[in-house]
Amino acid sequence: MRRTFYASTFALLLAALGSAAASAQAPAAASLPLPASDALLTLDVRTLFAEVIPRALASDAARLAQLNADVAEFKARTGIDARDFDTLAVGARIVALPSGAVKFDRVTAVARGRFKAEALVAAARAAAKGGLAEQAYGGKTVYVAAVNDQLKLFGLARMRVKDLAFAVLDQNTLALGEPEDVRAAIDAQAGRGRADLSPLNFPKDPGTFLAFAGNVPAGALAGVETGLSPNVDRAIQSVRGFYGTAGSTAAGAQLMTTLRAGTAADAKQLYDVVGALRQVAPGFISLAGPKWGFAGPMVSNMKVTTKGNEVQLRLDVPQADIVTVLKAL
């Protein structure tokens, strides 16, 4: 599966984070069987759908209705109801393209929750209208439906899907992706080629419900050319890994990302470049029109620090600005 996150998806997550209840739990996905991946992400799905989104979009009935429609469409096309799950973990490979661009590929999702396997398979068969193929692998059944279209995973993240496959790993766990990725998840459950989720370090902070981490393969960013300056390109090319979280605070939301460079000198260059871009960004944002005026102060107030070979970016977003972001998109 090829995955693309759009601005509306980011804004929705931002709104959700800013209004998350204090009781929200950090993603408990350390035991989910993802295949070896370059990038990993976990999300507390149940809190997102049951508490956070309804509160965040309480004053935006149209956007809430669209989200519910996206969730319903995913269920209608796959037989899988996103609201039946508690936690979602996603793994992906980072692949360099001949053009120099980078994409996420080999995307595999593993979801854990409360669902009845028989009912889920029956619903998938009905949704596929007789077009649901079955493959035996590793003692499991891999169900495959031809999609050949854009599809929003769980109603949240849009991706291009050729063949969508899933397998019930146990009574609480579902693997979802293209057939080879689902087979890899079955192998991972058996202990073969399993991703190490420990870099996510799943924070205990009750306000955090999204965590991510990854290692950038050697040479994956070598062809990146931004057109801004050679220094910017070199700084981006020096990134070797990343990790971060997003969570709620008393005032709104806090997004934190740490970029790991190859050396301390690379990190210093990356720090200088990020700092320079932060200073000029408000000027470019102002050219986008008055409705984006809120973004200038947000970027200016972003805190950038460096230690050793790491650069950390922290963005605090007031609750009032979260609502404004939604209105601007």
C-alpha positions in Angstrom: 0.0 0.0 0.0 1.2 3.5 -0.7 0.1 5.9 2.0 -0.3 9.7 1.8 -1.4 11.8 4.7 -3.3 15.0 3.7 -3.5 18.3 5.5 -7.1 17.6 6.6 -6.0 14.4 8.2 -3.2 16.2 10.1 -5.6 18.9 11.2 -8.1 16.3 12.5 -5.4 14.6 14.5 -4.2 18.0 15.8 -7.7 18.9 16.9 -8.1 15.5 18.5 -4.9 15.9 20.4 -5.8 19.4 21.6 -9.0 18.2 23.2 -8.0 14.7 24.4 -9.4 13.8 27.8 -7.0 13.5 30.7 -7.8 9.9 30.9 -6.6 9.0 27.4 -4.0 6.3 27.5 -0.8 6.1 25.6 -0.7 3.5 22.8 -0.1 0.1 24.3 1.1 -1.6 21.2 4.5 -3.0 22.2 3.3 -6.5 21.6 1.7 -6.0 18.2 3.3 -8.2 15.5 4.5 -5.8 12.8 7.0 -7.0 10.2 10.4 -5.3 10.1 9.9 -1.7 9.2 11.9 1.6 8.7 9.1 3.7 10.3 6.6 2.8 13.0 3.5 4.6 14.3 0.9 3.7 17.0 -2.4 5.3 17.6 -5.1 4.9 20.4 -8.0 4.4 18.0 -10.7 3.9 20.6 -10.0 7.1 22.4 -9.8 8.9 19.1 -13.3 7.8 17.9 -15.1 7.5 21.2 -14.0 10.6 23.0 -11.6 12.9 21.2 -13.1 13.4 17.7 -16.7 14.1 18.9 -15.4 16.7 21.3 -13.0 18.3 18.9 -15.6 18.5 16.1 -18.6 19.3 18.3 -18.9 22.8 16.7 -18.2 21.6 13.1 -21.1 19.3 12.2 -20.1 19.1 8.5 -16.6 17.9 9.2 -17.8 15.4 11.8 -20.3 14.1 9.3 -17.6 13.7 6.6 -15.4 11.8 9.1 -18.3 9.4 9.9 -19.0 9.0 6.2 -15.3 8.1 5.6 -15.4 5.5 8.4 -18.7 4.1 7.0 -17.3 4.0 3.5 -14.3 2.0 4.7 -16.6 -0.5 6.4 -18.9 -0.7 3.3 -15.9 -1.5 1.0 -14.0 -3.8 3.4 -16.4 -5.1 6.0 -14.1 -3.7 8.7 -15.4 -1.3 11.2 -12.7 1.0 12.6 -14.7 1.6 15.8 -14.2 -2.1 16.8 -10.5 -1.5 17.5 -8.6 -0.1 20.4 -5.0 0.3 19.1 -3.6 0.6 15.6 0.1 0.1 14.8 1.5 0.9 11.3 4.9 -0.1 9.9 6.4 1.0 6.6 9.5 0.9 4.6 11.2 4.1 3.5 12.0 3.9 -0.2 14.1 6.3 -2.4 12.7 6.9 -5.9 14.9 7.5 -9.0 13.6 11.1 -9.0 15.2 11.7 -5.6 11.9 11.8 -3.8 11.1 9.4 -0.9 7.9 7.5 -0.3 6.5 5.1 2.4 6.0 1.7 0.9 5.1 -1.8 2.2 2.7 -0.3 4.6 1.3 -2.9 7.1 -1.3 -2.1 9.8 -2.0 -4.3 12.8 -5.1 -3.5 14.9 -6.1 -4.8 18.2 -9.6 -4.6 19.6 -12.9 -6.3 20.3 -14.4 -7.9 17.3 -15.9 -11.3 16.2 -13.7 -12.9 13.6 -16.7 -14.8 12.0 -18.8 -11.6 11.7 -15.8 -9.6 10.3 -15.1 -12.2 7.6 -18.8 -12.5 6.7 -19.0 -8.7 6.4 -15.9 -8.6 4.2 -17.4 -11.3 1.9 -20.6 -9.2 1.7 -18.7 -6.0 0.9 -16.6 -7.8 -1.7 -19.8 -9.1 -3.4 -18.2 -12.5 -4.1 -14.8 -11.1 -5.0 -13.0 -12.1 -1.7 -10.2 -14.5 -2.4 -8.8 -16.8 0.2 -5.1 -17.9 0.6 -3.7 -20.2 3.3 -0.5 -19.1 4.9 1.3 -20.0 8.1 -1.8 -21.7 9.5 -3.9 -18.6 8.9 -6.3 -17.5 6.2 -5.4 -14.4 4.2 -8.5 -12.7 2.7 -7.8 -10.6 -0.4 -10.2 -8.1 -2.2 -9.4 -6.3 -5.4 -9.8 -2.5 -4.7 -7.7 -0.7 -7.4 -8.6 2.7 -6.0 -7.9 5.3 -3.3 -9.1 4.2 0.1 -8.9 5.8 3.6 -7.5 3.3 6.1 -9.9 3.2 9.0 -11.5 6.3 7.5 -8.4 8.4 8.5 -5.4 8.1 6.1 -5.8 8.0 2.4 -3.8 5.5 0.4 -3.6 3.9 -3.0 -4.6 0.3 -2.8 -4.4 -2.4 -5.5 -5.3 -5.5 -3.5 -6.4 -5.1 0.1 -5.7 -8.2 2.3 -6.4 -9.0 5.9 -5.9 -11.9 8.3 -7.3 -12.6 11.7 -4.1 -13.2 13.8 -6.0 -14.1 17.0 -9.4 -13.3 18.5 -8.3 -9.7 19.2 -5.8 -8.9 16.4 -6.2 -8.1 12.7 -3.4 -7.6 10.1 -4.2 -5.4 7.2 -2.3 -4.4 4.0 -1.4 -5.8 0.7 -1.1 -9.6 0.5 2.7 -9.8 0.9 2.6 -7.4 3.9 -0.1 -9.4 5.7 1.9 -12.6 5.1 4.8 -10.8 6.7 2.7 -9.9 9.7 1.8 -13.6 10.1 5.5 -14.4 10.1 6.1 -11.6 12.6 3.5 -13.1 14.9 5.4 -16.4 14.7 8.7 -14.6 15.6 10.1 -14.3 12.1 11.2 -10.8 10.9 9.4 -9.0 13.6 9.7 -5.2 14.0 11.4 -3.9 17.1 8.8 -1.5 18.6 11.0 -0.5 21.5 12.4 2.7 19.8 8.9 4.1 20.2 9.3 4.0 23.9 5.6 4.4 24.3 5.3 7.3 26.8 3.4 6.9 30.0 2.1 10.5 29.8 -1.7 10.0 29.9 -2.1 12.9 27.4 -0.2 11.1 24.6 -2.0 9.0 22.2 0.2 9.0 19.1 3.9 7.9 19.0 6.2 7.3 16.1 9.8 6.5 15.3 12.0 5.4 12.4 15.4 4.9 10.9 16.2 6.4 7.5 18.0 3.8 5.3 21.5 4.8 4.1 21.3 6.9 1.0 17.5 7.3 1.1 17.7 11.1 1.3 20.8 11.5 -0.9 18.8 12.7 -3.9 16.7 15.3 -2.0 16.8 18.7 -3.6 14.5 21.4 -2.1 15.6 24.2 -4.4 16.1 26.4 -1.4 19.9 26.1 -0.9 22.7 23.5 -0.8 22.8 23.9 3.0 19.2 23.0 3.4 19.6 19.9 1.1 22.7 18.8 3.1 20.9 19.2 6.4 18.0 17.1 5.2 20.3 14.5 3.8 22.1 14.2 7.1 19.0 12.8 8.9 19.4 9.2 9.9 16.4 8.7 12.1 13.5 10.3 14.0 11.0 9.8 16.8 8.3 11.8 18.5 4.9 12.0 20.1 1.8 14.1 20.0 -0.4 14.7 23.0 -2.7 17.0 24.9 -1.8 19.6 27.4 -3.9 21.9 29.6 -3.6 24.6 27.0 -4.1 22.6 23.8 -1.7 20.3 22.1 2.0 19.6 22.0 3.8 18.0 19.1 7.4 16.8 19.6 9.8 15.5 17.0 13.4 14.5 17.4 15.7 14.2 14.3 18.8 12.1 14.6 21.7 13.2 12.4 24.8 11.2 11.6 27.2 13.3 13.7 27.1 16.1 16.2 28.4 18.4 13.4 25.5 17.3 11.1 23.1 18.0 13.9 24.5 21.5 14.4 24.0 22.2 10.7 20.5 20.8 10.8 19.7 22.9 13.9 21.0 26.1 12.1 18.9 25.4 9.0 15.7 24.7 11.0 16.3 27.8 13.0 16.7 29.9 9.8 13.6 28.4 8.2 11.6 29.1 11.3 12.6 32.8 11.1 11.6 33.3 7.5 8.5 31.0 7.5 6.1 33.7 8.9 6.8 35.9 5.8 6.0 33.1 3.4 2.9 32.2 5.4 1.6 35.7 5.2 1.6 35.4 1.4 -0.9 32.6 1.7 -3.6 35.1 2.9 -5.1 36.3 6.2 -6.8 33.0 7.0 -3.4 31.5 7.6 -2.3 34.3 10.0 -2.4 32.0 13.0 0.4 29.8 11.5 3.0 32.5 11.7 3.2 32.9 15.5 2.9 29.1 15.9 6.0 28.5 13.8 7.9 31.5 15.4 7.2 30.0 18.8 8.4 26.5 17.9 11.2 25.5 20.2 14.3 24.0 18.6 17.1 22.5 20.7 20.1 20.3 19.9 22.1 17.8 22.0 24.8 15.5 20.6 23.6 14.3 17.2 19.9 15.1 17.8 17.7 18.1 17.1 14.4 18.4 18.8 11.4 20.4 17.6 8.6 21.2 20.0 5.4 22.9 18.9 2.8 24.0 21.4 -0.6 24.7 19.8 -3.2 26.6 21.8 -6.7 25.2 21.7 -8.1 28.3 20.0 -5.6 27.8 17.2 -6.6 24.2 16.7 -10.1 25.3 15.9 -8.8 27.9 13.6 -6.7 25.3 11.7 -9.8 23.3 11.0 -11.7 26.3 9.7 -8.8 27.3 7.4 -8.6 23.9 5.6 
